Amino acid sequence: MLRLRQSLLSQILLSPSTCPISRLRRLISAAVPTVSPNPSFAVEDYLISICGLTRPQALKASAKLSHLNSPSNPDAVLAFLPGLGLFGADVAALVAKDPQLLCTRVETTLAPAVIELTGVGLSRFEIAPLVSLTSQYFRRRSVASRLLYFLSLFGSHENLLRVLKYPSLLGCDLDKVVKPNVSFLRESGLGDCDITKLCIRVPCMLSNNPERVRAIVACAEGIGVPRRSGMLMKALQVVAILSQEKITAEVEHLKKTFRWSDDEVGIAVSKAPTVLMKSKESLHHRSEFLISKVGLEPAYIACRPAILTYSLEGRLKPRYYVVKFLKENGLLDHNRDYYAAVMISEKAFVDKFVRPHKHAAPHLADDYAKACRGEVPARA
């Protein structure tokens, strides 16, 4: 009987045409007669033998299914899932994570949601990971409309999956929480692309109480990043995570580490808010290298704080080695700016600073590659 259900439902889901809910209901009813409660039905054994759970998983899951006295509805759910491309281990993992999915009505909840999602162009292979990530919300009849809203906001199925790695967003009130937060962030100068990036990094941003979101934006303004600034999205990533006390402590540490005045640290933080997230150790090493080794002035760094966001071993040191070598050997103008060499892409750096000198300095490319691997070139 279970195989018959699977065959019928898989054909429905694989069909290129959309199947009305009424047709689904008729087919399911025809394939599966009503089953009377079975007092001998053992949930734990069913989870092991039919769903593929281990004994410990089944023991834990069965506690949430103690009310089940028939395999009828679980059978229907298990017959439905292969039509989405979910089989074997995937189904076992899904049931272990959310045992109550087995109690969800296929006709009235799961099938209508899938039909609505396929109706806007999602394939069954795109719907499957949504079910796996958000199964507890797929048990609600409103899930399709919520997913469609977020799909429109985030712009792609891939972005939606990245945000829904933290699926609690689907449980938030759209009209009272999510939509007001989206509107406020848009009013503050963020586009939907920025909001998406922000939510990927700080998933709770849209699920926060709207007053909390307003407070976060105000905090970003407090560290010198006004609304509609190009740095607002990065600033929000920082202040949404750090407390005010932590931000104050990090600002004081930056002042001490880089010998900055209040004005200079304000400039640096407003231009590169993410420096507040750097560890004390990494900031100390960057300060020693840039000020003591490279010879940059603290005020110069404060006006160009993006330099602090790059890898010390993978970018700052290797490129300094190349620039220093070229200048010492008369292959580069002494006025050429090290900062400019740091900021360009890897390809652009190699094209401008390494390849043009392959005859005058044939070892340079190899030495630079060693430096990027953390080795100290013999000629450094």
C-alpha positions in Angstrom: 0.0 0.0 0.0 2.8 2.4 0.9 4.5 1.7 -2.5 1.2 2.4 -4.3 0.9 5.7 -2.5 4.5 6.6 -3.3 3.9 5.8 -7.0 0.7 7.9 -7.2 2.1 10.9 -5.4 5.4 10.9 -7.2 3.6 10.9 -10.5 1.5 13.8 -9.4 4.6 15.8 -8.3 6.6 14.9 -11.3 3.8 15.9 -13.7 4.6 19.0 -15.7 1.1 20.3 -15.2 -0.2 21.6 -11.9 -2.5 19.2 -10.2 -5.5 20.8 -8.3 -5.8 20.0 -4.6 -9.2 18.3 -5.3 -7.5 15.8 -7.6 -4.8 15.1 -5.1 -7.5 14.4 -2.5 -9.4 12.0 -4.8 -6.2 10.1 -5.7 -5.0 9.8 -2.2 -8.4 8.7 -0.9 -8.7 6.1 -3.7 -5.3 4.7 -2.9 -5.6 4.7 0.8 -8.8 3.5 2.5 -9.5 4.8 6.0 -7.6 2.9 8.6 -9.2 2.3 12.0 -7.0 2.9 15.0 -4.7 0.0 15.6 -4.1 -0.6 19.3 -1.1 -2.8 18.4 0.7 -0.1 16.4 4.2 0.5 17.8 5.5 3.9 17.0 9.1 3.2 17.9 9.2 0.0 15.7 7.6 1.9 12.9 10.3 4.7 13.1 13.0 2.1 12.9 11.7 -0.4 10.3 9.8 2.0 8.0 11.5 5.4 8.5 15.1 4.2 9.0 15.9 5.8 12.3 18.4 4.3 14.7 17.1 2.9 18.0 18.2 5.9 20.0 16.7 8.3 17.4 13.4 6.4 17.4 13.3 6.4 21.2 13.6 10.1 21.3 11.3 10.8 18.4 8.5 8.4 19.7 8.1 10.6 22.7 6.6 13.3 20.4 4.4 10.8 18.6 2.8 9.0 21.6 -0.7 10.0 20.4 -0.3 8.1 17.1 -2.3 4.8 17.0 -2.2 4.1 13.2 0.4 4.2 10.4 -2.2 5.8 8.0 -1.0 9.4 8.1 2.7 8.7 8.5 2.4 6.3 5.5 0.9 9.2 3.5 3.7 11.6 4.4 6.4 9.0 3.6 4.7 8.4 0.2 4.7 12.1 -0.5 8.3 12.9 0.2 9.9 10.8 -2.6 7.9 13.0 -5.0 10.1 15.9 -3.8 13.3 13.8 -4.3 13.7 12.9 -0.6 14.6 9.3 -0.1 16.3 7.0 2.4 18.8 8.8 4.6 17.3 12.2 3.8 13.9 11.1 5.0 15.3 9.4 8.1 17.2 12.6 9.0 14.1 14.7 8.4 11.9 12.5 10.6 14.5 12.4 13.3 14.8 16.2 13.3 11.0 16.8 13.2 9.0 13.6 14.1 5.7 15.6 14.1 6.0 16.0 10.3 4.6 12.4 10.2 1.3 13.8 11.6 0.9 16.5 9.0 -2.0 16.1 6.6 -0.8 15.6 3.0 -4.0 16.6 1.4 -4.7 19.8 3.3 -1.1 21.0 4.2 1.9 19.5 2.4 0.4 19.1 -1.1 -1.2 22.6 -1.3 2.1 24.2 -0.2 4.1 22.3 -2.8 1.5 23.1 -5.5 1.7 26.8 -4.6 5.5 26.8 -4.7 5.7 25.0 -8.0 3.2 27.4 -9.4 5.7 30.3 -9.1 8.4 28.2 -10.8 10.2 26.3 -8.1 11.1 22.8 -9.0 10.7 19.8 -6.7 14.5 19.7 -6.3 14.4 23.3 -5.1 11.5 22.6 -2.7 13.1 19.6 -1.1 15.8 21.5 0.8 13.2 24.0 1.9 11.2 21.2 3.4 14.4 19.8 5.1 15.4 23.1 6.5 12.0 24.3 7.6 9.9 21.1 8.2 8.4 22.4 11.4 7.0 25.4 9.5 5.9 23.3 6.6 3.4 21.8 9.0 1.6 25.2 8.9 -0.8 26.1 6.1 0.7 29.6 5.8 4.2 28.4 4.9 3.9 28.8 1.1 2.9 32.5 1.3 5.7 33.2 3.8 8.3 31.4 1.6 7.1 33.3 -1.4 7.4 36.6 0.4 11.0 35.9 1.4 11.8 34.5 -2.0 10.8 37.8 -3.5 12.7 39.8 -0.9 16.0 37.8 -1.1 15.9 37.5 -4.9 16.9 33.9 -5.4 16.3 30.4 -4.2 20.0 30.2 -3.2 19.8 33.3 -1.0 16.6 32.0 0.6 18.4 28.8 1.5 21.3 30.7 3.0 19.0 32.8 5.2 16.8 29.8 6.2 19.7 27.9 7.7 18.2 29.7 10.7 14.5 28.9 9.9 13.0 30.7 12.9 12.4 33.7 10.6 9.5 31.8 9.1 7.8 31.8 12.4 7.8 35.5 12.8 4.7 37.7 12.3 5.1 39.1 8.7 2.8 42.1 9.2 3.9 43.1 12.7 7.6 42.2 12.7 9.2 41.3 9.4 7.6 43.8 7.0 8.0 46.8 9.4 11.7 45.9 9.8 12.1 45.6 6.0 10.4 49.0 5.4 12.6 50.7 8.1 15.8 49.3 6.7 14.8 50.4 3.2 14.0 53.9 4.6 17.5 53.9 6.2 19.1 53.4 2.8 19.5 49.6 2.4 18.4 48.0 -0.8 17.0 44.4 -0.9 20.4 43.1 -1.8 21.9 44.7 1.3 19.1 43.4 3.4 19.8 39.9 2.1 23.5 40.1 2.9 22.7 41.5 6.3 20.3 38.6 7.1 22.7 36.0 5.9 25.3 37.3 8.4 22.8 38.4 11.1 19.7 36.1 10.7 17.9 37.7 13.6 17.9 41.1 12.0 14.4 40.8 10.5 13.0 38.7 13.3 13.9 41.3 16.0 11.3 43.5 17.6 11.0 46.6 15.3 12.1 48.8 18.3 15.2 46.7 18.6 16.0 47.2 14.9 15.6 51.0 15.3 17.9 50.9 18.2 20.5 49.0 16.2 20.4 51.6 13.4 20.7 54.3 16.0 23.8 52.6 17.5 25.3 52.5 14.0 24.8 56.2 13.7 26.4 56.5 17.1 29.7 55.0 15.8 29.7 57.5 13.0 27.9 55.6 10.2 24.7 57.6 9.3 21.7 56.2 7.4 22.1 56.0 3.7 25.9 55.6 4.1 27.6 53.0 2.0 28.9 51.5 5.3 25.6 51.1 7.0 25.1 47.4 6.2 28.6 46.6 7.5 28.0 48.7 10.6 24.7 47.0 11.3 26.5 43.6 11.2 28.7 44.8 14.0 26.3 46.6 16.3 23.7 43.9 16.0 26.1 41.5 17.7 28.2 43.7 20.0 26.8 45.4 23.1 27.4 49.1 23.7 29.9 48.3 26.4 31.8 46.0 24.1 31.9 48.6 21.4 33.2 51.2 23.8 35.9 48.8 25.0 36.9 48.0 21.4 37.2 51.7 20.5 39.5 52.3 23.4 41.6 49.3 22.4 41.9 50.7 18.9 43.0 54.1 20.2 45.7 52.5 22.3 46.9 49.9 19.7 47.2 52.4 16.8 48.0 55.5 18.8 44.9 57.2 17.5 43.1 60.3 18.8 39.4 60.4 19.4 38.9 62.0 16.0 41.1 59.4 14.2 39.5 56.4 15.8 36.1 57.9 14.8 37.2 58.2 11.2 38.6 54.7 11.2 35.4 53.1 12.6 33.1 55.1 10.4 35.0 53.9 7.3 35.5 50.3 8.4 33.1 49.3 11.2 34.2 45.7 11.0 37.6 46.6 12.7 35.5 46.5 15.9 35.2 42.7 15.4 38.9 42.0 15.1 40.6 40.2 17.9 43.0 42.2 20.1 45.9 39.9 19.0 45.3 40.4 15.3 45.1 44.2 15.7 48.3 44.2 17.7 50.1 42.2 15.0 48.8 44.6 12.3 49.9 47.6 14.3 53.4 46.3 14.8 53.7 45.4 11.1 52.2 48.5 9.6 53.6 51.1 11.9 57.0 49.6 12.9 57.8 47.6 9.8 56.2 49.3 6.9 56.5 52.8 8.5 52.9 54.0 8.1 51.8 56.9 10.3 48.8 56.3 12.6 46.8 59.1 11.0 47.5 57.6 7.6 46.1 54.2 8.7 43.1 55.9 10.4 42.1 57.4 7.0 42.6 54.0 5.3 41.3 51.5 7.8 40.3 49.0 5.1 43.9 47.9 5.2 43.2 46.4 8.6 40.6 44.1 7.2 43.0 42.1 5.1 45.0 39.0 6.1 48.4 39.9 7.6 50.1 36.7 6.4 48.2 36.1 3.2 48.2 39.7 1.8 49.8 42.5 3.8 53.2 40.9 4.3 53.6 39.2 0.9 52.7 42.4 -1.0 55.0 44.4 1.2 57.8 42.1 0.3 57.3 42.6 -3.4 56.9 46.4 -3.2 60.0 46.7 -1.0 62.1 44.5 -3.2 61.1 46.4 -6.4 61.9 49.8 -4.8 65.2 48.6 -3.4 66.3 47.4 -6.8 65.1 50.4 -8.7 62.3 48.6 -10.4 59.5 50.7 -8.9 59.2 54.4 -8.1 59.7 55.1 -4.4 56.6 57.2 -4.4 54.4 54.3 -5.3 51.9 53.7 -2.5 51.9 50.5 -0.6 48.2 50.9 0.3 47.3 51.0 -3.4 49.2 47.7 -3.9 47.3 46.1 -1.0 43.8 47.2 -2.1 43.8 45.8 -5.7 42.8 42.3 -6.6 45.2 39.4 -6.6 45.2 39.2 -10.4 45.7 42.9 -10.7 48.6 42.8 -8.2 50.4 40.0 -10.1 49.9 41.7 -13.4 51.2 45.1 -12.2 53.9 44.2 -9.7 55.2 40.7 -10.5 54.8 39.7 -14.2 56.4 42.9 -15.7 59.6 42.0 -13.9 60.0 38.3 -14.8 63.2 39.0 -16.7 64.8 41.5 -14.3 63.8 39.5 -11.3 63.0 35.9 -12.4 62.8 34.7 -8.8 60.1 37.2 -7.8 57.1 35.2 -8.7 58.3 32.2 -6.8 59.3 34.3 -3.7 55.9 36.0 -3.7 54.2 32.6 -3.9 56.3 31.4 -0.9 55.4 34.5 1.0 51.7 33.9 0.4 52.1 30.4 1.8 53.6 31.9 5.0 57.2 31.1 4.1 59.9 33.7 4.4 61.6 34.3 1.0 65.4 34.0 1.1 65.7 37.5 -0.4 63.2 39.1 2.0 
